[in-house]
Amino acid sequence: MKIFRTKQELQQELSGIRKENKVITLVPTMGALHEGHLSLINYAKPSTDVTICSIFVNPTQFNDPKDLEKYPRPIENDIALLESVGCDILFLPSVEEMYPENDPQWQIDLGDLDRIWEGEHRPGHFQGVTQIVYKLFDLVKPNQACFGQKDFQQVMVIQRMLEIKNLDIKLLICPIVRNEKGLALSSRNARLTEAGKENALTLIKSLRYIKDNLDNKSVEELLEEAKAIIASNPEVELEYLSICETKSLSPVTKLEEGKRYVGLIAAWVENVRLIDNILLSH
């Protein structure tokens, strides 16, 4: 695996690859990699010639400077993991490299996607996400980019950005990777005790209840009963639970035949905020 730390070095490498008309897939990450991230590389592999993973802890998407400071950076381990799944290139830039002095202000009209669910909880977060992803897209000019379904709203935000900026990049959405009990893999899980991980299963339990009963209950009943599952576990504090239309993430009150929906949830377990989702079709 080749490692580049500057835009210039990476561009030099990519100019040769492009001359050979190879398919380039970008997997943007903030590091602290786990099986979920590695599944993105593996998911992209059958349809690509060159896989580029970027690791960059992006300051503009953190609301709290303490969170940015605390964010884990186990770079040696990350490199070993990427090598283990045959990643071709790692781009590992500094903050100065990605945000030079006099960098223009970034603002993109994401509509409600910027204001609801995760957007409401973390104001400005998705502006920061789109800013860095656009910088990476502009630099790498990939044919494809791979993101995880785990951050479903983020994927919809990237999709919206691709439309606004008219970028010809195919978005690959990798299914959520779960442990054997069903817990969605996340770097935040490391902050949970074993008991906390058990309690966190209440999130997927409530989402699966919605999926299993989609055809015989109303949206109101589904949400009421799924929330009751959460409420039955005093160790889990619900932030939101909703059934939404997939693209706009607008909450729905009625399901229509042939349409695609997603169940979204955010909750707190042991002072750790967890998110999860499940795709629903009616």
Steps between C-alpha positions, in 0.01 A plus 500: 500500500635843404463784752483865396482800731479787251252583223786545254643150561155343470419688178828389347416136576143537372596662170680177403203286610252714302708465182435126525122565528478313828188520718583692820292462816537732798412394855512811723545428875607671821709200606462297822410226254300185581334217305228738382755721323682200355171373358489821289832408337382142439162621369670727246759248380299298242415817305829689517864488392648733762371556854600819679424541868537843657549545874439856615345615827310795358482797740211675322248226580549506878269722706704452816880560496533248786349229278756581231779480755373167640452337161719185485788494251654148508675551168742202517210264563296664222784449252532132597124448457494666157795286388318187623212562254724600208428874485715652221555859617466681833471878495601642838504880482551759775242768587723762333506291182119481476423847638763743375495861618234721337290193418165629365191467721287195422121501498278264304119490497412158641142601579337312787771232494719751682240577766328175596613195702883508513497849350291631788717329760829615344452842334751563222618137504387418146643824360836379637448150357411627152789747510767235558339239273480754217869584552585128480278446193658801328848368577455130425231531227387143571261302281334367815485579870401252770313595818333291768123472545565536875514880454192503279433873525861573408463286186187695398688827565788386273246396235346850518844659467579290192176626341563866593861495377409284200777250571518179298590272790315177573405461865544148640304442822641216707253314728536536879742254661373361831651275764355153555232642731394775259680806639605736218878535501618845601820648643277630783431143615851495651371742764225258611536234770386146420170579676473819293543301178216270609277799575589656165334203327168661595551737203504227235228310689264796459594548132449131422160515670402774252628300203329177611162670551504743210214335314253459784523819707469872439804730519364643825466152656842391376672802654302478823584133552865538392536789749347278768779245434755777564315630805501147651880531537580777753868495391409637156396862451326560167580816307295433187332213315327555168386336178607716207496517123853397398619795290366805686489325842165672559297309762191326362164427659383251236680237291438474126541185292827471311674784684823469697530615859759496776465466876739741675597496866738686733531416869737530795652204684757562779540862384591381149280617214419220254321509165356218292255449213316235302378510140129434456301434182124476491 
